[in-house]
Amino acid sequence: QVQLVESGGGLVQAGDSLRLSCAASGRTFSTYAMGWFRQAPGKEREFVAAISRSGGSTYYADSVKGRFTISRDNAQNTVYLQMNSLKPEDTAVYYCAARTGWGASEADFGSWGQGTQVTVSS
């Protein structure tokens, strides 16, 4: 498995941008597809975005499509989530996760970070 550490969360205003980073340990980062999930207070964790091992394929939840961009740098063992036009409903703890294969199912992601808080004020 791979160890993951998120960073970049914070408190921003609606309409602002924020970039999350997730640093992975180990030499096998490029063998994992990566994903971002989020969990708002009182709600279940939900899928946000995923990126394939090479970065050539991405997939987004409809709620963030056009506003968020997932990317990765395999040389730096890091995956990013660029979040633009943030809304109060984007407030959540954001988690990065790693999986073998490809897909957005939370159950298939075997490694998880500890999460980073994003708060968007109106």
TIVO-2410 file (N, C-alpha, C; in nm, 3 decimals):
# residues 122
REC num residu      c1      c2      c3 atome chaine
REC   1      Q   0.083  -0.119   0.000     N      A
REC   1      Q   0.000   0.000   0.000    CA      A
REC   1      Q   0.087   0.124   0.000     C      A
REC   2      V   0.023   0.236  -0.027     N      A
REC   2      V   0.093   0.363  -0.032    CA      A
REC   2      V   0.040   0.453   0.079     C      A
REC   3      Q   0.130   0.531   0.137     N      A
REC   3      Q   0.090   0.626   0.241    CA      A
REC   3      Q   0.063   0.763   0.178     C      A
REC   4      L  -0.045   0.826   0.220     N      A
REC   4      L  -0.090   0.950   0.157    CA      A
REC   4      L  -0.106   1.060   0.261     C      A
REC   5      V  -0.062   1.180   0.226     N      A
REC   5      V  -0.075   1.294   0.316    CA      A
REC   5      V  -0.127   1.414   0.237     C      A
REC   6      E  -0.245   1.461   0.275     N      A
REC   6      E  -0.306   1.575   0.207    CA      A
REC   6      E  -0.262   1.707   0.271     C      A
REC   7      S  -0.266   1.812   0.193     N      A
REC   7      S  -0.239   1.946   0.243    CA      A
REC   7      S  -0.308   2.047   0.153     C      A
REC   8      G  -0.315   2.172   0.200     N      A
REC   8      G  -0.368   2.278   0.117    CA      A
REC   8      G  -0.508   2.325   0.152     C      A
REC   9      G  -0.570   2.259   0.247     N      A
REC   9      G  -0.704   2.301   0.286    CA      A
REC   9      G  -0.702   2.434   0.359     C      A
REC  10      G  -0.818   2.491   0.380     N      A
REC  10      G  -0.827   2.617   0.452    CA      A
REC  10      G  -0.964   2.679   0.444     C      A
REC  11      L  -0.972   2.803   0.488     N      A
REC  11      L  -1.097   2.879   0.488    CA      A
REC  11      L  -1.089   2.982   0.376     C      A
REC  12      V  -1.186   2.978   0.286     N      A
REC  12      V  -1.191   3.071   0.173    CA      A
REC  12      V  -1.333   3.123   0.158     C      A
REC  13      Q  -1.347   3.225   0.076     N      A
REC  13      Q  -1.479   3.279   0.047    CA      A
REC  13      Q  -1.535   3.218  -0.081     C      A
REC  14      A  -1.665   3.223  -0.093     N      A
REC  14      A  -1.730   3.174  -0.214    CA      A
REC  14      A  -1.671   3.245  -0.335     C      A
REC  15      G  -1.644   3.168  -0.439     N      A
REC  15      G  -1.585   3.222  -0.560    CA      A
REC  15      G  -1.434   3.213  -0.565     C      A
REC  16      D  -1.372   3.187  -0.452     N      A
REC  16      D  -1.226   3.175  -0.446    CA      A
REC  16      D  -1.180   3.041  -0.501     C      A
REC  17      S  -1.048   3.029  -0.510     N      A
REC  17      S  -0.985   2.905  -0.555    CA      A
REC  17      S  -0.894   2.849  -0.447     C      A
REC  18      L  -0.870   2.720  -0.456     N      A
REC  18      L  -0.783   2.652  -0.360    CA      A
REC  18      L  -0.724   2.532  -0.431     C      A
REC  19      R  -0.600   2.499  -0.401     N      A
REC  19      R  -0.539   2.379  -0.457    CA      A
REC  19      R  -0.498   2.285  -0.345     C      A
REC  20      L  -0.550   2.166  -0.351     N      A
REC  20      L  -0.511   2.062  -0.258    CA      A
REC  20      L  -0.399   1.978  -0.318     C      A
REC  21      S  -0.311   1.931  -0.231     N      A
REC  21      S  -0.205   1.841  -0.272    CA      A
REC  21      S  -0.212   1.714  -0.189     C      A
REC  22      C  -0.167   1.607  -0.248     N      A
REC  22      C  -0.161   1.479  -0.177    CA      A
REC  22      C  -0.027   1.415  -0.212     C      A
REC  23      A   0.059   1.406  -0.113     N      A
REC  23      A   0.191   1.347  -0.133    CA      A
REC  23      A   0.188   1.200  -0.096     C      A
REC  24      A   0.245   1.119  -0.182     N      A
REC  24      A   0.246   0.975  -0.160    CA      A
REC  24      A   0.387   0.926  -0.133     C      A
REC  25      S   0.398   0.830  -0.045     N      A
REC  25      S   0.528   0.770  -0.017    CA      A
REC  25      S   0.542   0.643  -0.100     C      A
REC  26      G   0.664   0.602  -0.116     N      A
REC  26      G   0.687   0.478  -0.188    CA      A
REC  26      G   0.723   0.500  -0.333     C      A
REC  27      R   0.773   0.395  -0.394     N      A
REC  27      R   0.822   0.404  -0.531    CA      A
REC  27      R   0.719   0.360  -0.634     C      A
REC  28      T   0.601   0.324  -0.588     N      A
REC  28      T   0.504   0.266  -0.680    CA      A
REC  28      T   0.387   0.358  -0.709     C      A
REC  29      F   0.404   0.487  -0.684     N      A
REC  29      F   0.293   0.582  -0.700    CA      A
REC  29      F   0.232   0.573  -0.839     C      A
REC  30      S   0.314   0.561  -0.940     N      A
REC  30      S   0.264   0.562  -1.078    CA      A
REC  30      S   0.185   0.438  -1.113     C      A
REC  31      T   0.182   0.339  -1.026     N      A
REC  31      T   0.103   0.220  -1.053    CA      A
REC  31      T  -0.039   0.230  -0.998     C      A
REC  32      Y  -0.070   0.341  -0.932     N      A
REC  32      Y  -0.201   0.359  -0.871    CA      A
REC  32      Y  -0.282   0.466  -0.944     C      A
REC  33      A  -0.408   0.438  -0.967     N      A
REC  33      A  -0.501   0.544  -0.999    CA      A
REC  33      A  -0.531   0.618  -0.869     C      A
REC  34      M  -0.555   0.747  -0.880     N      A
REC  34      M  -0.577   0.829  -0.761    CA      A
REC  34      M  -0.713   0.895  -0.765     C      A
REC  35      G  -0.767   0.920  -0.647     N      A
REC  35      G  -0.896   0.985  -0.640    CA      A
REC  35      G  -0.904   1.083  -0.526     C      A
REC  36      W  -0.997   1.174  -0.537     N      A
REC  36      W  -1.032   1.266  -0.429    CA      A
REC  36      W  -1.177   1.240  -0.390     C      A
REC  37      F  -1.200   1.235  -0.261     N      A
REC  37      F  -1.334   1.220  -0.205    CA      A
REC  37      F  -1.354   1.332  -0.103     C      A
REC  38      R  -1.477   1.354  -0.063     N      A
REC  38      R  -1.503   1.453   0.041    CA      A
REC  38      R  -1.619   1.408   0.128     C      A
REC  39      Q  -1.618   1.459   0.251     N      A
REC  39      Q  -1.725   1.428   0.344    CA      A
REC  39      Q  -1.765   1.555   0.418     C      A
REC  40      A  -1.888   1.596   0.392     N      A
REC  40      A  -1.943   1.713   0.460    CA      A
REC  40      A  -2.003   1.671   0.593     C      A
REC  41      P  -2.017   1.763   0.687     N      A
REC  41      P  -2.075   1.730   0.817    CA      A
REC  41      P  -2.213   1.666   0.803     C      A
REC  42      G  -2.232   1.553   0.867     N      A
REC  42      G  -2.360   1.487   0.865    CA      A
REC  42      G  -2.393   1.412   0.738     C      A
REC  43      K  -2.297   1.406   0.646     N      A
REC  43      K  -2.321   1.339   0.519    CA      A
REC  43      K  -2.220   1.226   0.498     C      A
REC  44      E  -2.253   1.138   0.406     N      A
REC  44      E  -2.162   1.030   0.372    CA      A
REC  44      E  -2.050   1.083   0.282     C      A
REC  45      R  -1.939   1.012   0.286     N      A
REC  45      R  -1.828   1.050   0.198    CA      A
REC  45      R  -1.870   1.028   0.054     C      A
REC  46      E  -1.830   1.121  -0.035     N      A
REC  46      E  -1.869   1.111  -0.175    CA      A
REC  46      E  -1.748   1.129  -0.266     C      A
REC  47      F  -1.759   1.072  -0.382     N      A
REC  47      F  -1.655   1.082  -0.485    CA      A
REC  47      F  -1.650   1.223  -0.542     C      A
REC  48      V  -1.529   1.272  -0.568     N      A
REC  48      V  -1.511   1.404  -0.629    CA      A
REC  48      V  -1.446   1.391  -0.767     C      A
REC  49      A  -1.330   1.325  -0.773     N      A
REC  49      A  -1.257   1.316  -0.899    CA      A
REC  49      A  -1.159   1.200  -0.893     C      A
REC  50      A  -1.122   1.151  -1.010     N      A
REC  50      A  -1.023   1.044  -1.019    CA      A
REC  50      A  -0.935   1.067  -1.140     C      A
REC  51      I  -0.813   1.013  -1.132     N      A
REC  51      I  -0.718   1.026  -1.242    CA      A
REC  51      I  -0.647   0.893  -1.258     C      A
REC  52      S  -0.622   0.856  -1.382     N      A
REC  52      S  -0.558   0.729  -1.411    CA      A
REC  52      S  -0.410   0.732  -1.378     C      A
REC  53      R  -0.347   0.618  -1.388     N      A
REC  53      R  -0.206   0.606  -1.349    CA      A
REC  53      R  -0.116   0.702  -1.426     C      A
REC  54      S  -0.142   0.715  -1.553     N      A
REC  54      S  -0.058   0.802  -1.637    CA      A
REC  54      S  -0.105   0.947  -1.634     C      A
REC  55      G  -0.226   0.969  -1.586     N      A
REC  55      G  -0.285   1.102  -1.591    CA      A
REC  55      G  -0.363   1.128  -1.718     C      A
REC  56      G  -0.368   1.030  -1.806     N      A
REC  56      G  -0.434   1.051  -1.933    CA      A
REC  56      G  -0.585   1.048  -1.928     C      A
REC  57      S  -0.640   0.992  -1.823     N      A
REC  57      S  -0.785   0.986  -1.808    CA      A
REC  57      S  -0.826   1.045  -1.674     C      A
REC  58      T  -0.933   1.122  -1.679     N      A
REC  58      T  -0.988   1.181  -1.556    CA      A
REC  58      T  -1.139   1.161  -1.554     C      A
REC  59      Y  -1.194   1.172  -1.436     N      A
REC  59      Y  -1.338   1.151  -1.419    CA      A
REC  59      Y  -1.383   1.237  -1.302     C      A
REC  60      Y  -1.498   1.304  -1.317     N      A
REC  60      Y  -1.544   1.397  -1.215    CA      A
REC  60      Y  -1.689   1.372  -1.176     C      A
REC  61      A  -1.718   1.404  -1.053     N      A
REC  61      A  -1.857   1.409  -1.012    CA      A
REC  61      A  -1.925   1.526  -1.080     C      A
REC  62      D  -2.052   1.513  -1.111     N      A
REC  62      D  -2.124   1.620  -1.181    CA      A
REC  62      D  -2.121   1.750  -1.101     C      A
REC  63      S  -2.118   1.740  -0.970     N      A
REC  63      S  -2.124   1.859  -0.885    CA      A
REC  63      S  -1.999   1.947  -0.896     C      A
REC  64      V  -1.889   1.890  -0.944     N      A
REC  64      V  -1.764   1.968  -0.952    CA      A
REC  64      V  -1.714   1.983  -1.094     C      A
REC  65      K  -1.778   1.918  -1.187     N      A
REC  65      K  -1.733   1.922  -1.327    CA      A
REC  65      K  -1.730   2.066  -1.377     C      A
REC  66      G  -1.618   2.102  -1.439     N      A
REC  66      G  -1.603   2.238  -1.490    CA      A
REC  66      G  -1.544   2.335  -1.390     C      A
REC  67      R  -1.541   2.296  -1.263     N      A
REC  67      R  -1.484   2.384  -1.158    CA      A
REC  67      R  -1.357   2.326  -1.097     C      A
REC  68      F  -1.351   2.194  -1.085     N      A
REC  68      F  -1.236   2.127  -1.024    CA      A
REC  68      F  -1.154   2.057  -1.132     C      A
REC  69      T  -1.024   2.051  -1.110     N      A
REC  69      T  -0.935   1.979  -1.201    CA      A
REC  69      T  -0.840   1.893  -1.119     C      A
REC  70      I  -0.836   1.764  -1.151     N      A
REC  70      I  -0.743   1.673  -1.087    CA      A
REC  70      I  -0.623   1.655  -1.179     C      A
REC  71      S  -0.505   1.649  -1.120     N      A
REC  71      S  -0.384   1.627  -1.199    CA      A
REC  71      S  -0.283   1.553  -1.111     C      A
REC  72      R  -0.178   1.505  -1.173     N      A
REC  72      R  -0.076   1.433  -1.096    CA      A
REC  72      R   0.062   1.457  -1.155     C      A
REC  73      D   0.160   1.444  -1.071     N      A
REC  73      D   0.299   1.454  -1.110    CA      A
REC  73      D   0.367   1.328  -1.058     C      A
REC  74      N   0.386   1.231  -1.145     N      A
REC  74      N   0.442   1.103  -1.101    CA      A
REC  74      N   0.588   1.116  -1.058     C      A
REC  75      A   0.658   1.213  -1.111     N      A
REC  75      A   0.797   1.234  -1.069    CA      A
REC  75      A   0.805   1.286  -0.926     C      A
REC  76      Q   0.700   1.357  -0.883     N      A
REC  76      Q   0.695   1.413  -0.748    CA      A
REC  76      Q   0.605   1.333  -0.654     C      A
REC  77      N   0.550   1.223  -0.705     N      A
REC  77      N   0.461   1.138  -0.623    CA      A
REC  77      N   0.348   1.220  -0.561     C      A
REC  78      T   0.288   1.306  -0.641     N      A
REC  78      T   0.187   1.397  -0.587    CA      A
REC  78      T   0.066   1.405  -0.680     C      A
REC  79      V  -0.050   1.411  -0.621     N      A
REC  79      V  -0.173   1.435  -0.695    CA      A
REC  79      V  -0.234   1.565  -0.642     C      A
REC  80      Y  -0.296   1.638  -0.732     N      A
REC  80      Y  -0.350   1.770  -0.698    CA      A
REC  80      Y  -0.500   1.776  -0.727     C      A
REC  81      L  -0.564   1.867  -0.657     N      A
REC  81      L  -0.703   1.900  -0.689    CA      A
REC  81      L  -0.714   2.052  -0.690     C      A
REC  82      Q  -0.723   2.107  -0.809     N      A
REC  82      Q  -0.743   2.251  -0.825    CA      A
REC  82      Q  -0.893   2.279  -0.818     C      A
REC  83      M  -0.931   2.362  -0.723     N      A
REC  83      M  -1.073   2.391  -0.702    CA      A
REC  83      M  -1.098   2.539  -0.729     C      A
REC  84      N  -1.177   2.567  -0.829     N      A
REC  84      N  -1.212   2.704  -0.865    CA      A
REC  84      N  -1.360   2.729  -0.840     C      A
REC  85      S  -1.396   2.857  -0.834     N      A
REC  85      S  -1.537   2.896  -0.816    CA      A
REC  85      S  -1.600   2.819  -0.700     C      A
REC  86      L  -1.533   2.818  -0.589     N      A
REC  86      L  -1.580   2.741  -0.475    CA      A
REC  86      L  -1.713   2.793  -0.422     C      A
REC  87      K  -1.794   2.700  -0.376     N      A
REC  87      K  -1.926   2.729  -0.322    CA      A
REC  87      K  -1.933   2.683  -0.176     C      A
REC  88      P  -2.022   2.739  -0.099     N      A
REC  88      P  -2.036   2.693   0.040    CA      A
REC  88      P  -2.064   2.543   0.049     C      A
REC  89      E  -2.133   2.489  -0.048     N      A
REC  89      E  -2.164   2.345  -0.046    CA      A
REC  89      E  -2.042   2.259  -0.075     C      A
REC  90      D  -1.930   2.319  -0.110     N      A
REC  90      D  -1.805   2.244  -0.125    CA      A
REC  90      D  -1.735   2.223   0.009     C      A
REC  91      T  -1.787   2.283   0.114     N      A
REC  91      T  -1.728   2.267   0.246    CA      A
REC  91      T  -1.732   2.120   0.289     C      A
REC  92      A  -1.614   2.068   0.324     N      A
REC  92      A  -1.603   1.926   0.359    CA      A
REC  92      A  -1.459   1.896   0.398     C      A
REC  93      V  -1.439   1.777   0.451     N      A
REC  93      V  -1.305   1.723   0.465    CA      A
REC  93      V  -1.276   1.649   0.335     C      A
REC  94      Y  -1.164   1.682   0.274     N      A
REC  94      Y  -1.125   1.623   0.146    CA      A
REC  94      Y  -1.017   1.518   0.170     C      A
REC  95      Y  -1.038   1.400   0.110     N      A
REC  95      Y  -0.947   1.289   0.124    CA      A
REC  95      Y  -0.892   1.249  -0.012     C      A
REC  96      C  -0.764   1.215  -0.017     N      A
REC  96      C  -0.714   1.151  -0.137    CA      A
REC  96      C  -0.703   1.002  -0.110     C      A
REC  97      A  -0.708   0.926  -0.216     N      A
REC  97      A  -0.708   0.781  -0.205    CA      A
REC  97      A  -0.642   0.719  -0.326     C      A
REC  98      A  -0.593   0.599  -0.309     N      A
REC  98      A  -0.524   0.528  -0.416    CA      A
REC  98      A  -0.588   0.392  -0.438     C      A
REC  99      R  -0.586   0.349  -0.562     N      A
REC  99      R  -0.640   0.218  -0.595    CA      A
REC  99      R  -0.565   0.158  -0.712     C      A
REC 100      T  -0.570   0.030  -0.723     N      A
REC 100      T  -0.528  -0.037  -0.845    CA      A
REC 100      T  -0.648  -0.041  -0.938     C      A
REC 101      G  -0.624  -0.061  -1.064     N      A
REC 101      G  -0.735  -0.061  -1.158    CA      A
REC 101      G  -0.789   0.079  -1.181     C      A
REC 102      W  -0.914   0.087  -1.219     N      A
REC 102      W  -0.972   0.217  -1.255    CA      A
REC 102      W  -1.121   0.217  -1.219     C      A
REC 103      G  -1.164   0.328  -1.165     N      A
REC 103      G  -1.304   0.343  -1.132    CA      A
REC 103      G  -1.324   0.441  -1.018     C      A
REC 104      A  -1.449   0.474  -0.989     N      A
REC 104      A  -1.480   0.575  -0.889    CA      A
REC 104      A  -1.542   0.518  -0.762     C      A
REC 105      S  -1.552   0.388  -0.754     N      A
REC 105      S  -1.615   0.327  -0.637    CA      A
REC 105      S  -1.525   0.340  -0.514     C      A
REC 106      E  -1.579   0.400  -0.410     N      A
REC 106      E  -1.503   0.421  -0.287    CA      A
REC 106      E  -1.449   0.291  -0.230     C      A
REC 107      A  -1.525   0.186  -0.242     N      A
REC 107      A  -1.486   0.057  -0.184    CA      A
REC 107      A  -1.361   0.000  -0.249     C      A
REC 108      D  -1.327   0.043  -0.368     N      A
REC 108      D  -1.211  -0.011  -0.439    CA      A
REC 108      D  -1.083   0.065  -0.411     C      A
REC 109      F  -1.091   0.173  -0.335     N      A
REC 109      F  -0.972   0.249  -0.299    CA      A
REC 109      F  -0.917   0.193  -0.169     C      A
REC 110      G  -0.794   0.142  -0.174     N      A
REC 110      G  -0.739   0.071  -0.058    CA      A
REC 110      G  -0.654   0.154   0.034     C      A
REC 111      S  -0.605   0.268  -0.013     N      A
REC 111      S  -0.521   0.354   0.070    CA      A
REC 111      S  -0.582   0.492   0.079     C      A
REC 112      W  -0.582   0.549   0.199     N      A
REC 112      W  -0.646   0.677   0.223    CA      A
REC 112      W  -0.556   0.769   0.305     C      A
REC 113      G  -0.566   0.898   0.276     N      A
REC 113      G  -0.500   0.997   0.360    CA      A
REC 113      G  -0.587   1.032   0.479     C      A
REC 114      Q  -0.537   1.123   0.560     N      A
REC 114      Q  -0.607   1.160   0.683    CA      A
REC 114      Q  -0.710   1.270   0.661     C      A
REC 115      G  -0.705   1.334   0.546     N      A
REC 115      G  -0.802   1.437   0.513    CA      A
REC 115      G  -0.753   1.577   0.543     C      A
REC 116      T  -0.807   1.674   0.469     N      A
REC 116      T  -0.778   1.815   0.492    CA      A
REC 116      T  -0.909   1.893   0.483     C      A
REC 117      Q  -0.930   1.985   0.575     N      A
REC 117      Q  -1.057   2.057   0.583    CA      A
REC 117      Q  -1.059   2.173   0.485     C      A
REC 118      V  -1.167   2.182   0.411     N      A
REC 118      V  -1.194   2.296   0.323    CA      A
REC 118      V  -1.325   2.359   0.369     C      A
REC 119      T  -1.321   2.487   0.400     N      A
REC 119      T  -1.439   2.558   0.442    CA      A
REC 119      T  -1.460   2.679   0.351     C      A
REC 120      V  -1.578   2.687   0.293     N      A
REC 120      V  -1.610   2.796   0.201    CA      A
REC 120      V  -1.721   2.879   0.265     C      A
REC 121      S  -1.690   3.004   0.292     N      A
REC 121      S  -1.790   3.092   0.353    CA      A
REC 121      S  -1.866   3.168   0.245     C      A
REC 122      S  -1.990   3.199   0.275     N      A
REC 122      S  -2.074   3.269   0.177    CA      A
REC 122      S  -2.060   3.420   0.190     C      A
***
